[in-house]
Amino acid sequence: MGKVNVYVKRSYIIVASLMVIISSLLLAFTLFSHGHVHGEEETDNMLLGLKVTYFISITTLLLPILGLFGVCKEKQWLLIVFTVGMILCTLFLLPHTVLVVALQPQFTEGLKMQYVDVHTLNDANEAELESLRETQMDFQCCGLYEGYMDWGYNISESCLCSEDAIKPCVAAPSNSSLYVDQDHPVMIYKEPCLPELISHIKYALNIGIGLIFGMLSIWILSIVLCIVILCQLSKKEESPAVVYSLEAKTGNYTVLTETAELT
């Protein structure tokens, strides 16, 4: 069995330890998200996403631990298990991430199409209205496409401008439920919510994609380092050649003979 380069070994230990930390944080985030989703209406897509995240976080947590034990004890089979497992995880996640990047414009268009037939919000169900009210307060907007006009006469009170509002506000129209009198106009948010909502979703999606590609880079680096370690371990150490010298042996005996005669 060959000897592992100390710098390669330390680099692998650092990268594998970083993977353990990232996977632990991912597992904690998944548990938190599952608890949050459990209190709401669960869908098949949500459950499938949570199962996939559980699988990835647990797998990428256990494999680096095996790899760390393998590199410290120089166990080749543990390093092989780590390498094969991480290659499979990378081959699973990388194509899906590339597919998400490629389909991002279609995803945005599909989100718009969900509201394409909305002309008034008065006929929406209570769950949709409550979600929109929270969105309006968070993003400081009103309505979906055409601002407050989407609400018709009954403009939601969540459209009212707050004192520390950053987004532009306009006076509520006189033919709305929020109108009081001309001398004391009621200010409501001017901009619609759908562009803001799509912008924030795209921003969060880009951050998520960037984090995934960063994690994949760490995975690939760990695989390369592990393969290098396996190659170094598989090399046989060359024993130094022993050279027999007849002159050296004769010389030694000559010295011993001379010493005996002097005695």
N, C-alpha and C positions, 0 to 999 in steps of 0.2 A: 504493500500500500504506500502510495506517494505521500508527500508532505504538502499541506495546503499553505499557500502564500498568506502571510499574516494580514496583509492589507486587504486582500480579497475576502478573507474570513471576517474581518472587522466590518467591512462594507456591507457584507451580507447580513450580519447581525444587526446593524443599524437599520437597514432597509426592512428586514423582517419584523423588527420591533416596531417600526413605524406602521407597518401593515396591521399589526395587532392592535395598536392604538386606534387606527382609522376604522377597523372592523368593529371594535368595541363601541365606538361612537355611533357607527351606523346601526348596530344592533339596538343601542339605547334609543336612538331616534325612531327606529321601526316600532319598538315597544310603545313609545310615547304616541306615535301616530295611530297605532292599533287601538290604544285606549281611547284616543280622541274620536276615532271613527266608530268605535263600538257604541258610543253614546248617541250616534246619529244613525241615519238610514244607510245600511251597508249595501253596496252593489257588488255584482260579480267582478267587475273590473277592479274595484278597490281591493277586494279579497285576493284576487290573483296577483295584483301588484305587491301586496303585503307578503304573500307566500314567497314570491320571487326574491323580495328583499331579505326576508328571513333566511332563505337558502344561501344567498350570496354572502350575507354578513357572517353567518355561522361557519360556512365553509372556509371563507377567507380569514376567519379567526383561528380555526383549528389547524389549518395547513401550515401557517407560519410558525405556530408553536411546535409542530412536529419538525419543521425545518430547522428551527433553532436548536432543538434537542439533537437533531441529526448532525448538525455542523459542529456542535460542541463535543459530541461523543464520536464524531467521524463515522457515523453509521450511513452507509451508502443507500440502503433500502429506504430509509426515512427521507433522504434527499430526493430519491427517485419518486416517491409518493408525492412529495411537495411539488416537484417539477411537473409531473403529469397532471396533478389536480389543478395547479395554477394555469397551465396551458389550456385545459378544458374550460375553466372559468373565463379566461380571456377570450377564447373562441366563442363562448356563449354571449358575453356582454358586448364585445366590440361590434359585431354586425348589428345588434339591436340599437346600439347608440348611433351608429352611422345611419341606420334607417330612420331614427327619430329626427336626426339633423336633416335628412333628405325630405321628410314629410312635414317639416315644420310649417311651410307656407300653406299646405293643405289643411293642417290642424287649425291654423288661424282662420282660414276661410270657412271651415266647418263650424267654428265657434260663432262666426258672424251669421251663418245660415240658421243657427238656432233661433235667432231673433229677427229674421228677415221679415216675417209675417206679423210682427208686433206693431200695431198702430196705436193702441191705447192699453194702459196698464190696469184699467179698472176691472177688466175681466180676468186678470191673472189670479191664480190661487194664492192662498195666504202664505204658504211656504216660499213661493217665488217672490212675493212682495216683501216678506221679511228679509230675505237674502238681499234684495235690491236696496232696501232701506239701510242695511248695514254697509253695503258697498258705497252708497251715496255719502254716508257720514265719514267713511274711511278715506275715500278718494276725493271728497269735496266736489261732487258732481250731482246732476239731476237728470232723471230719465235715461233712455238708452241711446236712441239715434238723434232725436231732435230736441234734446234737453227737456225742460219742464213741460213742453207741449205734449210729450208722450203721456203725461198724466191726465190730460184733459182738464176738466174743471177741478177735480179733487187732487190738487198737488200735495204730495206727502210733506209732512213737517220735517222729515229728514233732509229736505232740500233747502231748509233755512240756513242762511250763512251764519257761521259762528263768528265770534268777535276776533279770533285769530286766523281767519280764513286767508289762505294764500291764493286760491283760485279766484278768478273773476266772478262777480255777482251782478245780478240785474234785479230791478224791481219786479215784484210779482204782478202779473197782468190783472186788470180790473175785473175780468170775467173769470176769476179763479176763487177758490174757497179761502185762500190766504190773504186776499185783498181786504184792507181795512178802510183807509181813506187816502185821498191824494196827498194830503199834507204829511202823512206818516207812512211812507211806502215800506213794504216788507221786502227785504232783500233775499233772493234765492240764488243758488248756484246756476251759472250760465251754461257750462259745458256738459255734454252728455257723458254717460258713464261707460258706454261700450268701448270707445277708443282707449280710455284710461284702463279699463279692465284687461283688454287685449294687450296693451303695452306692458302692464305689470306681469301678466302671464308669460309673455315672451321673454321678459327680463329674468323671471324666475327659471324659465326653461333653459335659457342660455347659461345661467349660473350652474344649474344642475348638470348640463352637458359638459361644461368646463371642469367641474369637479370629477365627473366620471372619467373624462380623458386623463386628468391628472392621476386618478387612482389607477387607471390602466397603465400609465407610464411607470408607476411604481411597481406594479405587478410584473411588467415585462422586464424591468431592471432586475428584480429579484430572480426571475427565471434565468436570465443570462448569467448572473453571479452564481446561481446554484449549478448551472451546467459547467461553468468554469471550475468550480470546486470539485464536481464529480470527475471531470477530466484529470484534475491534479491528483485526486485520490486513486484513480485507476492506473496511474503511472507507477511502474515498479522502480523502487530505489536501486540504483546501481551500486553494488558493493565495490569498494576499491580493490583493484587487482593486486594480488600478493606476488611479488617478484622474488624468486629464490636466487641468492647470490652465493656462489661457491667461494669466491674470494673473501667475502665478509666472514664466512664461517671458518675458513682456514686461518684468517688473520686472528680471529679470536682465540683459536686453539693455540696458535703460536705464542700469543701473549701469555696464556695460562701455563704453557710449557716452560717458558723462560722464567716465569715467577717461581715455579716449582723447583727448578735447578738452583736458583739463588737461595732457596730455603735450605 
